Amino acid sequence: MFFFEVLDYPFMQRALLAAVLIGVAAPAVGIYLVQRRQALMGDGIGHVALTGVALGFLLNTNPVWMAVAVSALGAVIMELLRSWGRARGDIALAMLFYGGMAGGVMIINLAPGGSTANLTSYLWGSVTTVSPGDITAILWLSGFVLLICLGLRRQLFAVCQDEEFARVTGLPVRTLNLLLAVTAAATVTVAMRVVGLLLVSALMVIPVVAAQQVTRSFAMTLGAAAFIGVLVSVSGTVTSYYQDVPPGATIVLIALGLFVTVSLLALPLARRRARRAAERETVAAPAPVPAARP
């Protein structure tokens, strides 16, 4: 079979396993970021994670775990800045973008024998470089992400929907916001080996907005987004192997194509829903009271 040929190679077995885990974990966090209108948060964290990868090379440690620590710290700082009001969210995000990228480039050049070429596979993803150690890290991090996103889905949904209402009901809003930021950082480091740090945000967002075109409830959107995430991740990984193209870019382009297709197919459904809503409003509207005669 055409597909099963890739399973003969251990590096593709690891890449496909990573693709499945990433395809589930990324939309699980992305649905909350989309709900909070923080779709670009993954990009900011990805730039900070680059500094962690470079530190891993400098200190001769596992770049994945170092990226987890640094990106989690950066995500927490950004969330604190946003909640304290000392800097607007977009300014904090910009600082993460520029500082993370500059720090990564500077540190990697300080590492023994290091150069920006060492960061290429982390920036754009590479199916051939997913090692057994990377799979172990991805398994643990994906498990953590899914445990938080599914186990605390009601609380996170409430906080993302309306922070003030969630605070009134007694939820620990700041703690949940910080936990979501750390979870997003873990998701970025999970995905960087296959999708790449510069494209990971797309896998967190595009499956969610594609699922929103055809679903009505939060649970259905989450399930559909996870299915789409796995579909595009596996398809992009297999395509990159057979066509010798970058996996990260392939995954994102397939996701965009699927989003456009779903959006076009969902247009009649959206028009039908809008027509039904207008009809309900017309029926529910009170009849005009005739003016009294003099």
Wavefront OBJ file of the C-alpha trace (Angstrom):
o trace
v 0.000 0.000 0.000
v 1.124 3.550 -0.800
v 0.684 4.845 2.752
v 2.030 1.840 4.654
v 5.364 1.968 2.833
v 6.460 4.839 5.060
v 5.970 2.662 8.148
v 8.947 0.532 7.110
v 11.292 3.296 8.242
v 11.801 4.006 11.968
v 12.266 7.751 11.443
v 8.902 7.952 9.657
v 7.243 5.923 12.404
v 8.479 8.512 14.886
v 7.463 11.394 12.625
v 3.931 10.063 12.143
v 3.496 9.416 15.860
v 4.637 12.977 16.532
v 2.251 14.260 13.846
v -0.735 12.514 15.463
v 0.115 13.850 18.918
v 0.657 17.349 17.575
v -2.527 17.209 15.526
v -4.550 16.540 18.680
v -2.710 18.769 21.152
v -2.363 21.942 19.071
v -6.101 22.514 18.365
v -6.922 21.549 21.976
v -5.057 24.665 23.124
v -5.860 26.719 20.042
v -9.598 26.632 20.669
v -9.103 28.632 23.868
v -6.701 31.092 22.225
v -9.153 31.689 19.372
v -11.928 32.232 21.882
v -9.797 34.849 23.681
v -8.793 36.480 20.387
v -5.141 35.610 21.036
v -4.576 33.610 17.885
v -1.040 34.979 17.457
v 0.084 34.012 20.945
v 1.620 30.815 19.562
v 3.876 32.869 17.290
v 5.168 34.922 20.196
v 5.845 31.842 22.287
v 7.525 30.200 19.305
v 10.029 33.022 19.055
v 10.804 32.741 22.763
v 11.196 28.963 22.410
v 13.926 29.683 19.868
v 15.990 31.166 22.698
v 15.435 27.973 24.688
v 16.594 25.822 21.771
v 19.744 27.918 21.444
v 20.380 27.623 25.191
v 20.105 23.858 24.835
v 22.938 23.895 22.297
v 25.002 26.284 24.429
v 24.612 24.234 27.632
v 24.768 20.883 25.819
v 21.334 19.814 27.090
v 18.166 18.611 25.373
v 16.904 21.591 23.314
v 13.268 20.454 23.627
v 13.165 20.547 27.428
v 15.143 23.794 27.538
v 12.656 25.287 25.074
v 9.804 24.173 27.345
v 11.298 25.988 30.331
v 12.130 29.212 28.485
v 8.882 29.430 26.509
v 6.808 28.718 29.634
v 8.595 31.544 31.432
v 8.011 33.882 28.497
v 4.316 32.958 28.290
v 3.855 33.584 32.020
v 5.563 36.985 31.768
v 3.342 37.976 28.840
v 0.202 36.907 30.707
v 1.242 38.840 33.826
v 1.921 41.950 31.771
v -1.505 41.644 30.186
v -3.356 41.077 33.462
v -1.518 43.802 35.382
v -2.192 46.339 32.657
v 1.369 47.650 32.562
v 1.594 46.890 28.892
v -1.052 46.071 26.378
v -1.271 42.511 25.152
v -0.054 43.388 21.652
v 3.002 45.210 23.049
v 3.879 42.238 25.250
v 3.489 39.954 22.244
v 5.779 42.166 20.160
v 8.443 42.037 22.867
v 8.252 38.245 22.823
v 8.628 38.223 19.041
v 11.692 40.433 18.843
v 13.454 39.466 22.061
v 13.002 35.746 21.507
v 14.289 35.774 17.945
v 17.261 38.038 18.729
v 18.169 36.030 21.830
v 18.056 32.752 19.933
v 20.294 33.987 17.116
v 22.798 35.542 19.535
v 23.037 32.536 21.852
v 23.346 29.934 19.089
v 26.359 31.818 17.721
v 27.959 31.716 21.168
v 27.571 27.935 21.395
v 30.663 25.843 20.520
v 30.434 25.071 16.815
v 26.977 26.609 16.692
v 25.440 28.612 13.879
v 21.998 29.623 12.721
v 22.008 26.490 10.548
v 21.468 24.474 13.760
v 18.112 26.205 14.214
v 16.739 25.447 10.750
v 14.993 22.188 11.651
v 13.413 23.854 14.696
v 12.242 26.874 12.725
v 10.622 24.962 9.867
v 10.344 21.389 11.135
v 12.029 18.235 9.870
v 10.584 14.720 9.810
v 14.011 13.100 9.566
v 15.338 14.611 12.795
v 12.635 13.422 15.230
v 14.692 11.259 17.591
v 13.517 8.699 20.176
v 14.317 11.286 22.859
v 12.083 13.804 21.064
v 9.243 11.266 20.972
v 9.527 10.766 24.731
v 9.360 14.519 25.302
v 6.439 14.903 22.885
v 4.511 12.101 24.604
v 4.904 13.647 28.042
v 4.121 17.176 26.873
v 1.110 16.094 24.807
v -0.247 14.196 27.785
v 0.116 17.302 29.948
v -1.579 19.500 27.341
v -4.555 17.167 26.898
v -4.908 16.654 30.649
v -5.224 20.411 31.201
v -7.321 21.227 28.130
v -9.815 18.405 28.641
v -9.780 18.067 32.412
v -10.330 21.797 32.990
v -12.356 22.510 29.854
v -15.353 23.957 31.731
v -13.229 26.306 33.821
v -11.040 27.382 30.902
v -14.089 27.921 28.710
v -15.665 30.150 31.361
v -12.494 32.215 31.781
v -11.970 32.618 28.031
v -15.617 33.522 27.479
v -15.947 36.172 30.199
v -13.225 36.777 32.783
v -15.351 39.055 34.942
v -18.207 36.563 35.164
v -15.745 33.744 35.917
v -14.215 35.833 38.705
v -17.634 36.533 40.216
v -18.438 32.820 40.257
v -15.307 32.156 42.315
v -12.990 30.693 39.699
v -9.229 31.360 40.140
v -9.006 33.413 36.968
v -5.340 34.416 37.201
v -4.228 30.871 37.974
v -6.220 29.489 35.050
v -4.845 32.151 32.712
v -1.279 31.326 33.746
v -1.957 27.619 33.378
v -3.318 28.194 29.866
v -0.202 30.215 28.984
v 2.084 27.408 30.194
v -0.006 24.873 28.294
v 0.320 26.938 25.112
v 4.093 27.030 25.639
v 4.177 23.241 26.010
v 2.156 22.891 22.808
v 4.588 25.063 20.863
v 7.539 22.922 21.925
v 5.588 19.763 21.130
v 4.989 20.914 17.563
v 8.325 22.493 16.738
v 10.020 19.274 15.612
v 7.479 18.598 12.850
v 5.728 21.890 12.025
v 8.454 24.320 13.078
v 8.399 27.242 15.494
v 7.511 29.781 12.813
v 4.417 27.868 11.674
v 3.164 26.221 14.852
v 0.542 28.912 15.501
v -1.163 27.996 12.228
v -1.761 24.433 13.428
v -3.206 25.796 16.676
v -5.636 28.137 14.896
v -6.581 26.914 11.397
v -8.178 23.583 12.438
v -10.254 25.443 15.027
v -11.592 28.105 12.666
v -12.248 25.425 10.036
v -14.246 23.385 12.545
v -16.210 26.464 13.591
v -17.638 26.694 10.075
v -19.687 23.514 10.517
v -20.193 23.077 14.280
v -22.383 24.826 16.809
v -21.164 23.699 20.254
v -17.809 23.903 22.026
v -17.494 20.121 22.386
v -18.239 19.496 18.701
v -15.773 22.196 17.656
v -13.052 20.691 19.840
v -13.606 17.213 18.428
v -13.751 18.379 14.832
v -10.655 20.561 15.259
v -8.683 17.626 16.687
v -9.760 15.448 13.748
v -8.730 18.123 11.248
v -5.435 18.648 13.083
v -4.543 14.958 12.883
v -5.669 14.763 9.248
v -3.536 17.664 8.025
v -0.530 16.730 10.190
v -0.377 13.150 8.953
v -1.154 14.153 5.355
v 1.524 16.831 5.383
v 4.118 14.516 6.905
v 3.490 11.763 4.350
v 3.442 14.268 1.477
v 6.733 15.778 2.614
v 8.329 12.324 2.552
v 7.169 11.388 -0.952
v 7.567 14.831 -2.535
v 10.715 15.900 -0.626
v 9.182 19.194 0.517
v 9.323 20.931 3.927
v 6.855 19.257 6.322
v 5.851 22.378 8.239
v 4.943 24.381 5.161
v 3.159 21.374 3.647
v 1.028 20.842 6.752
v 0.033 24.505 6.921
v -0.822 24.707 3.207
v -2.979 21.576 3.451
v -4.710 23.067 6.492
v -5.380 26.310 4.617
v -6.736 24.418 1.625
v -9.026 22.409 3.878
v -10.214 25.592 5.583
v -11.128 27.184 2.236
v -12.924 24.009 1.134
v -14.906 23.719 4.360
v -15.793 27.417 4.266
v -17.162 27.131 0.714
v -19.139 24.014 1.566
v -20.512 25.660 4.706
v -21.844 28.762 2.907
v -25.309 27.277 2.168
v -25.550 26.094 5.783
v -24.650 29.566 7.085
v -27.221 31.211 4.821
v -29.896 28.751 5.938
v -29.114 29.453 9.591
v -29.249 33.202 9.005
v -32.605 32.878 7.225
v -34.056 30.789 10.049
v -32.809 33.279 12.634
v -34.417 36.137 10.718
v -37.700 34.213 10.505
v -37.660 33.553 14.264
v -37.068 37.227 14.962
v -39.976 38.155 12.699
v -42.313 35.721 14.456
v -41.188 36.827 17.919
v -41.521 40.549 17.155
v -44.635 42.091 18.815
v -47.431 43.256 16.562
v -47.641 47.029 16.154
v -50.225 48.703 18.364
v -52.699 50.735 16.286
v -52.748 54.412 17.079
v -55.771 55.643 19.066
v -58.306 57.647 17.087
v -59.065 61.159 18.278
l 1 2 3 4 5 6 7 8 9 10 11 12 13 14 15 16 17 18 19 20 21 22 23 24 25 26 27 28 29 30 31 32 33 34 35 36 37 38 39 40 41 42 43 44 45 46 47 48 49 50 51 52 53 54 55 56 57 58 59 60 61 62 63 64 65 66 67 68 69 70 71 72 73 74 75 76 77 78 79 80 81 82 83 84 85 86 87 88 89 90 91 92 93 94 95 96 97 98 99 100 101 102 103 104 105 106 107 108 109 110 111 112 113 114 115 116 117 118 119 120 121 122 123 124 125 126 127 128 129 130 131 132 133 134 135 136 137 138 139 140 141 142 143 144 145 146 147 148 149 150 151 152 153 154 155 156 157 158 159 160 161 162 163 164 165 166 167 168 169 170 171 172 173 174 175 176 177 178 179 180 181 182 183 184 185 186 187 188 189 190 191 192 193 194 195 196 197 198 199 200 201 202 203 204 205 206 207 208 209 210 211 212 213 214 215 216 217 218 219 220 221 222 223 224 225 226 227 228 229 230 231 232 233 234 235 236 237 238 239 240 241 242 243 244 245 246 247 248 249 250 251 252 253 254 255 256 257 258 259 260 261 262 263 264 265 266 267 268 269 270 271 272 273 274 275 276 277 278 279 280 281 282 283 284 285 286 287 288 289 290 291 292 293 294
